Amino acid sequence: MRLRLLLTPPLPGALNMALDDALMARARRTGEVHLRSYAWERPTLSLGRHQKAAGLYDRVRLAERGIDVVRRPTGGRAILHWREVTYSVTAPIGVLAPPDAPLAAALGRINRVLVAALRALGVPAREATPAGRAPIPDGAPCFEVPTGGELVLDRPDGPRKLVGSAQWRDDGALLQHGSILLADDQSTVATLATRPLPPIPPPASLGEALGRVPSLDEVAAALEGAARALLASDASRLDGEALAEVGRDAEARAPHYADPGWTWRR
């Protein structure tokens, strides 16, 4: 496996999504697997690919609170990106799991990296046990309930979601990305709707589990160490020429993710 690692500075929401999209295209073209760790330039509400948002989220209230909005290429439900670390894995289909394997096979392999990274930080995360079908992509926040394949922390009142992830497959490649909470901002999502949404149980966070909030660099180093141990010991950083190429591709893709016609299409 040719595993390439990158840690990018905080970027606007549209450019973050465009960069993941560009890395997916590079994975398709080169056969590489990319693990990216990143943050967001401003608080940003990201919507799942098929989630209803038009008429549900209050665009005036979002603007007043300084919260940007972007729609992800992946599915799932709304996440507020701010006090969290986002990761993405892009790969050709068939590298992380056999081409005919179900989506859960690649998800499981990536989750083993995430679990190992979190445990290296001192956080005893585990994969959630499947319990029925995944929630429909309605207006409820992603961190409302853990679903099978997501990562949780066990608490006296039951498991609480720590990492929400989603995967998209297209034309021979996959993108999986997700949010690792540093602190709980997710209850804010319900207050951004045009109609009342039920409050969600507090999700888990690294800050709560560790008694301190780790930095982006610290979380990224743990992710990279786990990836080297479980995927490819000779992993290397994406070099300058490749980074420049991916950056140009991302800039070309960014207008799509900045387009209100895409963000509010549903």
C-alpha positions as CSV (number, residue, x, y, z in Angstrom):
1,M,0.0,0.0,0.0
2,R,1.3,3.4,-0.9
3,L,0.1,5.5,2.0
4,R,0.5,9.3,1.9
5,L,0.0,11.5,4.9
6,L,-1.0,15.2,5.1
7,L,-1.9,17.7,7.7
8,T,-3.5,20.8,6.3
9,P,-4.1,24.2,8.0
10,P,-7.7,25.4,8.7
11,L,-9.5,26.1,5.5
12,P,-13.0,27.4,4.5
13,G,-15.7,24.7,4.3
14,A,-16.0,24.6,0.5
15,L,-12.2,24.3,0.1
16,N,-12.0,21.5,2.7
17,M,-14.6,19.5,0.8
18,A,-13.0,20.3,-2.5
19,L,-9.6,19.1,-1.2
20,D,-11.1,15.8,-0.1
21,D,-12.7,15.5,-3.5
22,A,-9.4,16.2,-5.2
23,L,-7.6,13.6,-3.1
24,M,-10.2,11.1,-4.0
25,A,-9.5,11.9,-7.7
26,R,-5.8,11.5,-7.1
27,A,-6.3,8.2,-5.3
28,R,-8.3,7.0,-8.3
29,R,-5.5,8.1,-10.7
30,T,-2.4,7.0,-8.8
31,G,-3.5,4.1,-6.7
32,E,-2.3,5.9,-3.5
33,V,-4.2,6.0,-0.2
34,H,-4.3,9.3,1.6
35,L,-4.8,10.1,5.3
36,R,-5.5,13.7,5.9
37,S,-6.1,15.5,9.2
38,Y,-7.5,19.0,9.2
39,A,-9.5,21.8,10.8
40,W,-11.9,24.5,9.7
41,E,-11.2,28.3,9.3
42,R,-14.6,29.2,10.7
43,P,-17.4,27.4,12.5
44,T,-19.1,25.4,9.7
45,L,-22.3,23.4,9.6
46,S,-21.8,20.5,7.2
47,L,-24.8,18.7,5.7
48,G,-24.9,15.2,4.4
49,R,-25.2,14.6,0.6
50,H,-28.8,13.6,0.8
51,Q,-29.9,15.5,3.9
52,K,-32.9,17.8,3.7
53,A,-31.8,21.3,4.7
54,A,-33.8,23.9,2.6
55,G,-36.5,25.4,4.8
56,L,-35.2,23.5,7.8
57,Y,-32.1,25.5,8.8
58,D,-32.4,29.2,9.4
59,R,-30.0,30.9,7.0
60,V,-30.3,34.3,8.7
61,R,-29.6,32.8,12.1
62,L,-26.6,31.0,10.8
63,A,-25.2,34.2,9.3
64,E,-25.9,36.1,12.5
65,R,-23.9,33.6,14.5
66,G,-21.0,33.6,12.0
67,I,-21.6,29.9,11.0
68,D,-20.8,28.9,7.4
69,V,-22.7,26.1,5.7
70,V,-21.4,23.5,3.3
71,R,-22.8,20.2,1.9
72,R,-20.5,17.2,2.0
73,P,-20.0,14.7,-0.9
74,T,-20.7,12.0,1.7
75,G,-24.0,11.1,3.3
76,G,-25.1,11.3,6.9
77,R,-26.5,14.2,8.9
78,A,-25.5,17.6,10.1
79,I,-22.3,18.2,12.0
80,L,-20.9,21.5,13.4
81,H,-17.2,21.7,12.7
82,W,-15.3,23.9,15.1
83,R,-14.0,22.3,18.3
84,E,-13.1,19.0,16.6
85,V,-10.6,17.3,14.3
86,T,-11.7,16.1,10.9
87,Y,-10.0,13.2,9.2
88,S,-10.3,11.9,5.7
89,V,-9.2,8.7,4.0
90,T,-9.2,8.5,0.2
91,A,-8.3,5.3,-1.6
92,P,-9.0,3.2,-4.8
93,I,-11.7,0.7,-4.1
94,G,-10.0,-2.7,-3.6
95,V,-7.0,-1.4,-1.7
96,L,-8.5,-1.2,1.9
97,A,-10.8,-4.2,1.3
98,P,-11.6,-6.5,-1.7
99,P,-13.5,-4.8,-4.5
100,D,-16.6,-6.9,-4.0
101,A,-16.6,-6.5,-0.2
102,P,-19.4,-4.5,1.4
103,L,-18.8,-0.9,2.4
104,A,-18.4,-2.0,6.0
105,A,-15.2,-3.9,5.3
106,A,-13.2,-0.7,4.4
107,L,-15.0,1.2,7.1
108,G,-13.9,-1.5,9.6
109,R,-10.3,-1.2,8.5
110,I,-10.3,2.5,8.8
111,N,-12.0,2.3,12.2
112,R,-9.2,0.1,13.5
113,V,-6.8,2.9,12.7
114,L,-9.0,5.4,14.5
115,V,-9.4,3.2,17.6
116,A,-5.7,2.6,17.8
117,A,-5.0,6.4,17.5
118,L,-7.5,7.3,20.2
119,R,-6.2,4.6,22.5
120,A,-2.7,5.9,22.0
121,L,-4.0,9.3,23.2
122,G,-5.5,7.5,26.3
123,V,-9.1,7.3,25.1
124,P,-10.7,3.8,25.3
125,A,-12.9,4.2,22.2
126,R,-14.6,1.2,20.5
127,E,-16.8,0.5,17.5
128,A,-20.5,0.9,18.2
129,T,-22.5,-2.3,18.0
130,P,-25.0,-2.3,15.1
131,A,-28.5,-1.7,16.4
132,G,-31.0,-1.6,13.6
133,R,-30.9,0.6,10.5
134,A,-29.0,3.9,10.3
135,P,-31.1,7.0,10.9
136,I,-32.6,8.6,7.8
137,P,-30.8,11.8,6.8
138,D,-33.3,14.2,8.4
139,G,-32.5,17.4,10.2
140,A,-31.3,15.8,13.4
141,P,-27.6,16.3,14.3
142,C,-25.2,13.5,13.3
143,F,-24.2,13.1,17.0
144,E,-27.8,12.4,18.1
145,V,-27.2,8.6,18.3
146,P,-24.3,6.2,17.6
147,T,-24.9,3.8,14.7
148,G,-23.1,0.6,13.8
149,G,-19.5,1.3,12.7
150,E,-19.2,4.6,14.4
151,L,-16.9,5.1,17.5
152,V,-18.2,5.5,21.0
153,L,-17.0,5.8,24.6
154,D,-18.8,3.8,27.2
155,R,-20.4,5.7,30.0
156,P,-22.5,4.7,33.0
157,D,-25.6,5.8,31.1
158,G,-24.6,4.0,27.9
159,P,-22.3,4.5,24.9
160,R,-21.9,8.0,23.7
161,K,-20.7,8.9,20.2
162,L,-17.2,10.3,19.9
163,V,-16.5,10.0,16.1
164,G,-19.1,10.3,13.4
165,S,-18.0,9.0,9.9
166,A,-19.5,8.7,6.4
167,Q,-18.3,7.1,3.2
168,W,-18.8,7.8,-0.5
169,R,-17.8,5.6,-3.4
170,D,-17.6,6.9,-6.9
171,D,-16.0,5.7,-10.1
172,G,-13.6,3.2,-8.5
173,A,-12.5,5.3,-5.5
174,L,-13.8,6.0,-2.0
175,L,-13.7,8.9,0.4
176,Q,-14.4,8.4,4.1
177,H,-14.2,11.3,6.4
178,G,-15.4,12.0,9.9
179,S,-15.4,14.3,12.9
180,I,-13.5,13.6,16.2
181,L,-14.9,15.8,18.9
182,L,-12.6,17.8,21.0
183,A,-15.5,19.4,22.9
184,D,-19.3,19.3,22.6
185,D,-20.7,21.9,20.2
186,Q,-23.2,19.6,18.6
187,S,-26.2,20.6,20.8
188,T,-25.9,24.0,18.9
189,V,-27.1,22.3,15.7
190,A,-30.7,22.0,17.0
191,T,-30.8,25.7,17.7
192,L,-30.1,26.6,14.1
193,A,-33.3,25.1,12.8
194,T,-36.4,26.9,11.7
195,R,-38.6,24.6,13.9
196,P,-37.8,23.0,17.2
197,L,-35.7,19.9,17.1
198,P,-35.4,17.6,20.1
199,P,-32.3,18.1,22.2
200,I,-29.6,15.4,21.7
201,P,-27.8,13.5,24.5
202,P,-24.4,15.0,25.1
203,P,-21.8,13.2,22.9
204,A,-18.4,12.1,24.1
205,S,-15.4,14.3,23.5
206,L,-11.6,14.0,23.8
207,G,-11.6,17.0,26.2
208,E,-14.0,15.2,28.6
209,A,-12.2,11.8,28.3
210,L,-8.7,13.3,28.9
211,G,-9.5,16.2,31.1
212,R,-7.7,18.4,28.6
213,V,-8.2,19.4,24.9
214,P,-5.5,17.9,22.7
215,S,-4.2,20.0,19.8
216,L,-4.8,19.2,16.1
217,D,-1.1,18.3,15.8
218,E,-1.3,15.8,18.6
219,V,-4.4,14.1,17.2
220,A,-2.9,14.1,13.7
221,A,0.3,12.5,15.1
222,A,-1.7,9.8,16.8
223,L,-3.6,9.1,13.6
224,E,-0.4,8.9,11.5
225,G,1.3,6.6,14.0
226,A,-1.7,4.2,14.0
227,A,-1.8,4.3,10.2
228,R,1.9,3.4,10.0
229,A,1.4,0.5,12.4
230,L,-1.8,-0.9,10.8
231,L,-1.7,0.1,7.1
232,A,1.8,0.8,5.9
233,S,5.0,1.2,7.9
234,D,6.7,3.1,5.1
235,A,4.0,5.7,4.8
236,S,5.4,9.1,3.7
237,R,4.1,12.7,3.4
238,L,2.6,13.9,0.2
239,D,5.4,15.8,-1.4
240,G,5.4,19.5,-2.5
241,E,4.8,18.8,-6.1
242,A,1.9,16.5,-5.4
243,L,0.5,19.0,-2.8
244,A,0.6,21.8,-5.4
245,E,-1.2,19.6,-7.9
246,V,-3.9,18.6,-5.5
247,G,-4.2,22.2,-4.4
248,R,-4.9,23.4,-7.9
249,D,-7.4,20.6,-8.4
250,A,-9.2,21.6,-5.2
251,E,-9.3,25.3,-6.2
252,A,-11.1,24.2,-9.4
253,R,-13.6,22.1,-7.5
254,A,-14.3,24.6,-4.7
255,P,-16.9,26.7,-6.6
256,H,-19.1,23.6,-6.7
257,Y,-19.1,23.3,-2.9
258,A,-19.5,27.0,-2.5
259,D,-22.6,27.1,-4.8
260,P,-25.8,27.7,-2.8
261,G,-27.5,25.6,-5.5
262,W,-25.5,22.6,-4.2
263,T,-25.7,23.5,-0.5
264,W,-29.4,24.1,-0.4
265,R,-30.5,21.7,-3.2
266,R,-32.6,19.7,-0.8
